[in-house]
């Protein structure tokens, strides 16, 4: 059976095509496009017309690939920007009308659970609780879990695009903006801080684009080579802090010159980095691990699980 998973993130749309055989799968094709559907409207709770057109153009291209590979079933999820937009359902209906792709707008809780499934496939989380962190454009998901179970999870509607719009208005970011940002983070992440006091994670596990880029910068800087199919990517706490101190001191054009930086990350990586820095300092985490799997792989794993369950029932 051939399955397509489309992750309509606030910043990036991902396409994953896979051949599923029993409980295993082989990736046939991957793609990602910086659609930025939250740009210019997320703080007002709307997907604006230009963002809708970018989404349609990208999804039509994805549909061509889906048809080319003879996909049997397509699973499309939309996250923070769509679920918080007043016209989110209307946009989903228009997408279906123009592309035939049925979009399911998922809750933050569903998003966090799917991220756990993806990360748990990529890494051996072990028996001790880890704090999984996924920084999206519209929301951040935190999950405290080990390899066997989720102890706590929550989605916060304060992702990179929202924080960029609200706090990063000077380039490079000013000390005043960073202080306001940190105050905002501390005020809004109190449930997370309390949960960490209860479950005491010592390892931060990052997933999705921000952590991919931080790892790429670290890896290139340290001369580390990895397998192209690696599911765990290199990064250390010290390495992150060195990168973060560099990011907050540079203008956009200068950040773009950092080896490993990509244009689709260059704007939001400063506020996303500030989020990671706050978490490391506030919760006193000892180590960082980076998962190359996230939401889309989690959706795929959950789908395979449901297919197997249906066959045995």
C-alpha positions as CSV (number, residue, x, y, z in Angstrom):
1,X,0.0,0.0,0.0
2,X,1.3,3.4,-0.9
3,X,0.6,6.3,1.5
4,X,1.0,10.1,1.2
5,X,1.3,12.3,4.2
6,X,1.0,16.1,3.8
7,X,1.9,18.3,6.8
8,X,0.6,21.8,6.2
9,X,2.7,23.6,8.8
10,X,2.4,27.3,9.5
11,X,5.8,28.0,7.9
12,X,6.6,24.8,5.8
13,X,4.5,22.3,3.9
14,X,5.9,18.8,3.9
15,X,5.1,15.9,1.6
16,X,6.1,12.3,2.5
17,X,5.3,9.4,0.1
18,X,5.9,5.9,1.4
19,X,5.4,2.2,0.5
20,X,3.9,0.4,3.5
21,X,4.5,-3.4,3.9
22,X,3.2,-4.8,7.1
23,X,4.6,-2.8,10.0
24,X,7.5,-1.4,7.9
25,X,7.7,1.3,5.3
26,X,10.1,2.6,2.6
27,X,10.2,6.3,1.8
28,X,9.6,6.9,-1.9
29,X,9.8,10.7,-2.0
30,X,10.1,13.7,0.2
31,X,9.6,17.4,-0.4
32,X,9.2,20.6,1.6
33,X,8.2,24.1,0.6
34,X,8.3,27.3,2.6
35,X,4.6,28.3,2.0
36,X,4.4,30.6,5.1
37,X,0.6,30.5,5.3
38,X,0.8,32.3,8.6
39,X,2.7,35.2,7.2
40,X,0.9,38.5,7.3
41,X,-2.2,37.2,9.0
42,X,-1.5,34.8,11.9
43,X,-1.6,37.4,14.6
44,X,-5.0,38.6,13.2
45,X,-6.4,35.1,13.1
46,X,-6.7,34.8,9.3
47,X,-5.1,33.2,6.3
48,X,-4.7,36.0,3.8
49,X,-5.3,35.7,0.1
50,X,-1.7,35.6,-1.0
51,X,-1.0,32.8,1.5
52,X,-4.0,30.9,0.2
53,X,-2.6,31.1,-3.3
54,X,0.8,29.9,-2.2
55,X,-0.9,27.0,-0.4
56,X,-2.9,26.0,-3.5
57,X,0.1,26.2,-5.8
58,X,2.1,24.0,-3.5
59,X,-0.6,21.5,-2.9
60,X,-1.3,21.2,-6.7
61,X,2.3,20.3,-7.2
62,X,2.1,17.8,-4.3
63,X,-1.0,16.3,-5.9
64,X,0.9,15.8,-9.2
65,X,3.6,13.8,-7.3
66,X,0.9,11.8,-5.5
67,X,-0.6,10.8,-8.8
68,X,2.8,10.1,-10.4
69,X,3.6,7.6,-7.6
70,X,0.2,5.9,-7.7
71,X,-0.6,6.7,-4.1
72,X,-3.5,4.7,-2.6
73,X,-4.4,7.0,0.4
74,X,-3.5,10.5,1.3
75,X,-3.5,11.9,4.8
76,X,-3.3,15.7,5.1
77,X,-3.1,17.6,8.4
78,X,-3.2,21.3,9.0
79,X,-1.9,22.8,12.2
80,X,-1.8,26.0,14.2
81,X,-2.3,28.7,11.4
82,X,-5.3,26.9,10.0
83,X,-6.9,25.9,13.4
84,X,-6.6,29.4,14.8
85,X,-7.8,31.2,11.6
86,X,-11.4,32.4,11.3
87,X,-11.3,31.2,7.6
88,X,-9.5,28.0,8.3
89,X,-12.4,25.7,7.4
90,X,-13.2,27.8,4.3
91,X,-9.6,27.5,3.1
92,X,-9.7,23.7,3.7
93,X,-12.9,23.5,1.6
94,X,-11.4,25.5,-1.2
95,X,-8.3,23.3,-1.2
96,X,-10.5,20.2,-1.5
97,X,-12.5,21.8,-4.3
98,X,-9.4,22.8,-6.3
99,X,-7.1,19.9,-5.7
100,X,-9.1,17.0,-4.4
101,X,-7.0,16.9,-1.2
102,X,-9.1,16.6,1.9
103,X,-7.5,18.6,4.8
104,X,-8.0,17.6,8.4
105,X,-7.4,20.5,10.8
106,X,-6.0,18.8,13.9
107,X,-5.9,20.0,17.5
108,X,-2.8,20.9,19.4
109,X,-3.2,17.8,21.5
110,X,-3.4,15.6,18.4
111,X,-0.3,17.4,17.0
112,X,1.7,16.7,20.1
113,X,0.8,13.0,20.2
114,X,1.7,12.6,16.5
115,X,5.1,14.3,17.1
116,X,5.7,11.8,19.9
117,X,5.1,8.9,17.6
118,X,7.5,10.3,15.1
119,X,10.3,11.1,17.6
120,X,9.8,7.7,19.3
121,X,10.4,6.0,16.0
122,X,13.6,8.0,15.3
123,X,15.2,7.7,18.7
124,X,15.5,5.3,21.6
125,X,14.1,7.5,24.3
126,X,14.9,5.0,27.0
127,X,13.1,4.7,30.4
128,X,13.8,8.1,31.8
129,X,11.5,11.0,30.9
130,X,12.7,13.4,28.2
131,X,11.3,16.7,27.2
132,X,10.3,16.7,23.5
133,X,10.1,20.2,21.9
134,X,8.7,20.9,18.5
135,X,8.9,24.6,17.4
136,X,6.5,25.4,14.6
137,X,5.6,28.7,13.0
138,X,2.3,28.9,14.8
139,X,2.6,26.7,17.9
140,X,5.1,24.9,20.0
141,X,4.4,21.3,21.2
142,X,6.0,20.0,24.4
143,X,5.8,16.3,25.4
144,X,7.3,14.7,28.4
145,X,7.7,11.0,27.7
146,X,9.9,7.9,27.6
147,X,9.9,5.2,25.0
148,X,6.9,3.5,26.5
149,X,4.4,6.3,27.3
150,X,3.5,10.0,27.3
151,X,3.4,11.5,30.8
152,X,2.3,15.0,29.8
153,X,1.8,16.9,26.7
154,X,0.6,20.4,25.7
155,X,0.5,22.6,22.6
156,X,1.1,26.4,23.0
157,X,-0.1,28.9,20.4
158,X,3.2,30.8,20.5
159,X,5.3,29.5,17.6
160,X,8.1,31.2,15.7
161,X,6.0,33.3,13.3
162,X,3.8,34.7,16.2
163,X,6.9,35.5,18.2
164,X,8.7,37.0,15.2
165,X,5.7,39.3,14.5
166,X,5.4,40.3,18.1
167,X,9.0,40.7,19.4
168,X,11.7,40.7,16.6
169,X,11.2,44.0,14.9
170,X,14.8,45.2,15.0
171,X,17.6,43.5,13.2
172,X,19.7,42.3,15.0
173,X,17.3,41.7,17.8
174,X,17.8,44.2,20.7
175,X,18.3,43.4,24.4
176,X,15.0,45.0,25.2
177,X,13.2,42.8,22.7
178,X,14.9,39.7,24.1
179,X,13.9,40.7,27.6
180,X,10.2,41.2,26.6
181,X,10.3,37.9,24.7
182,X,11.7,36.0,27.7
183,X,9.1,37.6,30.0
184,X,6.4,36.5,27.6
185,X,7.8,33.0,27.4
186,X,8.0,32.6,31.1
187,X,4.5,33.9,31.7
188,X,2.9,31.6,29.1
189,X,4.9,28.4,29.7
190,X,4.1,28.0,33.4
191,X,2.2,24.7,32.8
192,X,5.3,23.3,31.2
193,X,7.6,24.5,34.0
194,X,5.3,22.9,36.6
195,X,5.1,19.6,34.6
196,X,8.9,19.5,34.4
197,X,9.1,19.9,38.2
198,X,6.9,16.9,38.5
199,X,8.5,14.5,35.9
200,X,12.1,15.9,36.1
201,X,13.3,15.4,32.5
202,X,17.1,15.9,32.0
203,X,17.2,15.6,28.2
204,X,15.8,18.0,25.6
205,X,14.7,16.3,22.4
206,X,14.2,18.7,19.6
207,X,12.3,18.0,16.4
208,X,11.3,19.9,13.2
209,X,13.0,22.6,11.2
210,X,14.6,24.8,13.8
211,X,16.4,21.9,15.4
212,X,17.4,20.5,11.9
213,X,19.0,23.8,11.1
214,X,20.7,24.2,14.4
215,X,22.1,20.7,14.0
216,X,23.3,21.5,10.5
217,X,25.1,24.6,11.7
218,X,26.7,22.7,14.5
219,X,27.7,19.7,12.4
220,X,29.3,21.8,9.7
221,X,31.1,23.9,12.3
222,X,32.5,20.8,14.0
223,X,33.3,18.9,10.8
224,X,30.9,16.0,11.7
225,X,29.6,13.8,9.0
226,X,26.4,11.8,9.2
227,X,24.6,9.2,7.1
228,X,22.0,10.8,4.9
229,X,19.3,8.5,6.4
230,X,20.3,9.3,10.0
231,X,17.3,9.7,12.3
232,X,19.2,11.3,15.1
233,X,21.2,14.5,14.4
234,X,24.2,15.9,16.3
235,X,23.9,18.9,18.7
236,X,25.2,19.7,22.2
237,X,24.1,22.2,24.8
238,X,27.4,24.0,24.5
239,X,27.2,23.9,20.7
240,X,23.7,25.4,20.8
241,X,24.6,28.2,23.1
242,X,27.5,29.2,20.9
243,X,25.2,29.3,17.9
244,X,22.5,31.2,19.8
245,X,25.0,33.9,20.9
246,X,26.0,34.3,17.3
247,X,22.4,34.4,16.0
248,X,21.3,37.2,18.3
249,X,24.2,39.4,17.3
250,X,23.8,39.3,13.6
251,X,21.6,40.9,10.9
252,X,19.5,38.8,8.6
253,X,22.0,39.0,5.7
254,X,24.8,38.0,8.1
255,X,22.8,35.1,9.5
256,X,22.3,33.8,5.9
257,X,26.1,33.5,5.6
258,X,26.4,31.0,8.5
259,X,27.3,27.6,7.0
260,X,24.2,25.4,7.4
261,X,21.7,28.2,7.5
262,X,18.8,28.1,5.0
263,X,16.6,31.0,3.9
264,X,13.4,29.4,5.0
265,X,14.7,29.4,8.6
266,X,16.7,32.6,8.8
267,X,13.9,34.9,10.0
268,X,12.3,32.7,12.7
269,X,15.5,31.1,14.0
270,X,16.3,34.0,16.4
271,X,13.1,33.8,18.3
272,X,13.0,30.0,18.1
273,X,16.6,30.0,19.5
274,X,15.5,32.2,22.3
275,X,12.8,29.7,23.2
276,X,15.3,26.8,23.2
277,X,17.7,28.9,25.3
278,X,15.0,29.8,27.8
279,X,14.0,26.1,28.2
280,X,17.6,24.9,28.7
281,X,18.2,27.6,31.4
282,X,14.9,27.4,33.2
283,X,14.6,23.7,33.4
284,X,18.3,22.9,33.7
285,X,18.4,20.2,31.0
286,X,21.8,18.5,30.7
287,X,21.8,17.3,27.1
288,X,20.2,17.9,23.7
289,X,19.2,15.3,21.2
290,X,17.7,16.0,17.8
291,X,15.2,13.9,16.0
292,X,15.0,14.0,12.2
293,X,11.4,12.7,12.5
294,X,8.5,14.8,13.6
295,X,4.8,15.3,12.8
296,X,4.6,13.8,9.3
297,X,6.5,10.6,10.3
298,X,4.2,10.4,13.4
299,X,1.1,10.6,11.2
300,X,2.6,7.8,9.1
301,X,3.3,5.6,12.1
302,X,-0.2,6.1,13.5
303,X,-1.6,5.3,10.1
304,X,0.4,2.1,9.8
305,X,-0.8,1.2,13.4
306,X,-4.4,1.7,12.5
307,X,-4.1,-0.3,9.3
308,X,-2.6,-3.2,11.2
309,X,-5.3,-3.0,13.9
310,X,-8.0,-3.1,11.2
311,X,-6.5,-6.2,9.7
312,X,-6.4,-8.1,13.0
313,X,-9.9,-7.0,14.2
